[in-house]
């Protein structure tokens, strides 16, 4: 087995520019590469360069919901159980998770499943009103291979904040990303989400990106690995190596424009293949 120092040299010099699936916690020199990469080399799934990545400490203590917030969550969940079309209750739950600072990880993940269950609109906002960052709107249409719009497709998106952090307690906690959203397409197949431009990771030269996964009954999931990663053509981190990575993996490079209000906008149309 190669020594850690040798492995790190190989990755930093040759392979890291070709990968976007690896995981690294800021402040920890160890790097773990995606399971797909190790499997492609014939190594066991889940192989890590260093076990230290699994032991990375939280940057702060585990948050706990206050009694008043717990009561609000209970009221919102009860309202949705009784009236699944209660958009106000759904929005309140979403922003509780998006603010994140007073939720523990388990509760956050649980509430995301509640939000996913009751999602019924084709547009959403990922960020609370006071979220720092450059406003961004991404929209598009989900169609089949014949160009027909697909109704009922569920679109899940998430990304890091403007500083490049997914969550306050663990910067690289992708499954518990604070900025996330779900959309369900209508008869026109259209979707749209409002958010902020994500930051690149602070400790690695990885481009800004948004994770996206689309599922629809009767169609194959739209994904590259676990999710597609939307990157931006005007990102200074999009070097020729990263552009080659995007092309090879089918990860979309979005063109960014500005509307009359100066808001950044991108369009990404999606084609799903039938099972």
N, C-alpha and C positions, 0 to 999 in steps of 0.2 A: 504494500500500500504506500502511495506517495505521502510524504510528510506534508503537514498543513501549509508550511511556508512555500513549498514547491507548488502545491495546488493553487495557492493564492496568486502566485506569480503568473501561472498559466492563465488563470481566469482574468486577472486584471489586464494582462498584456494582449490576450488573443480572443478570449471567448466572451467576456462581459459585453463588448459592443454588439454582439450578435444575439444577446438574450434580453428578454424583458420579463421572464417568468421567475427570476430569482428573488429571494427574500433576504433583507438585511436590516437589522435594527440599528438606528443611529447610536453611536457610542460603542458598538460591538464590532470588532474587527472581523469576526467570523461571518462567512457568507454561506447561505444554503441555496442550492439551485433547484428549480422546479422538478417534480417527480417525473414529468414527461421526458426531461433531458436525461435523467439517470437511466430511465427505462430504455431510451434509445441507445444507450451505451451498453445495455445488457446488465446493468447493475440493479440491485433490489430497489423497488419503489420506496421512496421516503429516505433514501441514503442522503446523509448530510456530511458536509465537510467537517463540521464541528457540532457536537451536541449542545454547545453553549447557546446556540440560537434558540433552543427550546427553553432555556433557562433565563432568557433576557428579562431583567427586572422591570416592573412597571415604573413609570416616571413619577407616579404619585399614588396615594393610597386608593384602595377600591372605593368608588363613590357609593353612596347609599341614598335611596329615595327618601325624601322627607315625608312625614305623614300627610301633609297637604297635597304633595304631588302624587303619592300613592292613592289618595282618595280621588284625585282628578283622573288618574289612569283608570281606576275602577269605574267611575262614572262614564268615561268615554267608551270603555269596552261594553258596558251594559247598554249604552245607547245604540251602539252598532249591532249588538245582538238583537235588540228590539226593532231597530230601524237601520238596516244595512246601507241605506242611501244617505245616512247622516254625514254629510261632507265636513261639517264643522268638527264633529267628534274625531273623524279620521285625520283632519289637518292638525288638531291639537296633539294627537298621539305622535304624528310625524315630527312635529317641531320639538316635542319633549325628547325624542330620540336624537334629533339633529343637534340640540343644545348639549346633550350627553353628559354634562359635567356632574349631574346628580343622579346618574343611573349606573347601576353595576352592569357588568357585561352580560350576564345571563338574562337580566330583565330587558336589556336593549335588544338582544337577539330574539327574545320571545315576542316583543312588541313588533319587530319587523315582520314576523310571520302573520301577526294580526293585521297589520297594514296591507300586506300582500293579499291576504284573504279577501279583504273588503275593497280592494282597488277596482274601480269601474270606469274611470275617465281616461281619455287619451292624452291629457296634459297634466303636468305636475310641476311643483317647485321644490327643489332639493334643499334650499338654504333658508334659514330663518332671516328675518328682515335685517338684522344687524350684522350679518356675516361679512367679514372683510374679504375683499377680492374684486377682481374685474368681472362685471356681469357678463354672462354668456347664455345664449339660447341655442339649443340643438333641436332640430326637427327633421322629419322625413316621413316616408310612407313605406309600409310593409306590404309587399306584393308576392304573388306566387310566380313561378317560372314563366307563365303566360302573360304576366303583367296585370293580373286581376288583384285588386286590393283584398287583403285578408282581415276580416273582422275577428275580434276576440283574441288577438295575439297579445301575450303578456310580455312587456319589455321591462327588464330590471337594469338599473344603472347605479354605479357608485364610483366615487373617486376621492382623492386626497383633498385636503383644504389648501388654502393659498400658500401655506408653509410647507406643504408636502407631507402632512400627517393625516393618516386615516382616522385615528382616534386619539383622544388626549392621553390616555393611560399607556397605550402601546402604539407607537407611530406607524407600525407596519401591520396592524390588525385589520387586514382587508375584510374578513367576514363580518366584522363589526364596524365597518366604515360609518362615520358619523353623517356624511353627506351621501344620501342614497335616495332612490325613488322607484316607484312602480307605475306603469301605464298600461292600459288595456285599449287596444284599437277599436274604433267603431267601424261602420260600414265602408268608410272611405279609406281605411287602413292608415290614417294619419296618426302621428304622435309628436309631442313636443315637451321638452323639459327646460326649465329655467334654473340656472345655477351660477357658479362663479368659475372662472378659469382655474383649473387645479394647478398647484405648484409641483415642480419636479422634486424628487426625493432629495433630502438635504445632504446625505452622505454618499450618494452615487450619482453619476451623470446620466440618469435615466430620463427620457423625455416626459413632459407632461402627458397625462393620458386619462381617459375615462373608460371604465370597464362596462361592457354591455352584453346582455344575454337576452335572446328572444326565443320564446316558446309558443307553440300554437298546436292545437289538437289536429292530428293528421299530417303534421310537418316535422321535419328534422329540426332540432335545436340549431339556432344560428349562433355559432361560437367558433373561436379559433382554437384555443386550448380549453380552459375552463370557461373563459369569457373572451369576447373580442376586446381589443384595446384600441380605442379611438385616439389617434395622435394628431398633432396640429402642424400644418405645413410651415407656419411662420415661427415655430419654436426653435430658438437658437441651438437647442440640444439635438435637433434632428440632423445629425451628421450623415454623410453618405452611408456609413455603416448601419445606422439606425433605419435609414430609408430602405436599405436592402433587407433588413430584418422585417420591416413592415410588409414589404412586397412578398417575401418568402412565406410569411405567416398569414397573409390575407388580412392584416390589420389595417383598417382604413386610415389614410392620411387626409384629414379634413382641411378644406380651404376655408379661411376665416375672412369674413367681410364685416363691415360696420354699417348699421342702419342710420337713419337720420338723427337718432338720439345718441349715437356713439356706442350702442350696444353691440358687442361681438356676436356674430351669428354663424352657424354652420349647418349644412344640410347633409344628412346621411340616409339614403334610401336603402331598404333592406329587401333582399329576395330570399324567400324560404323555399326549400325543395320538399316535395311530398315524400312521405315514408315509402 
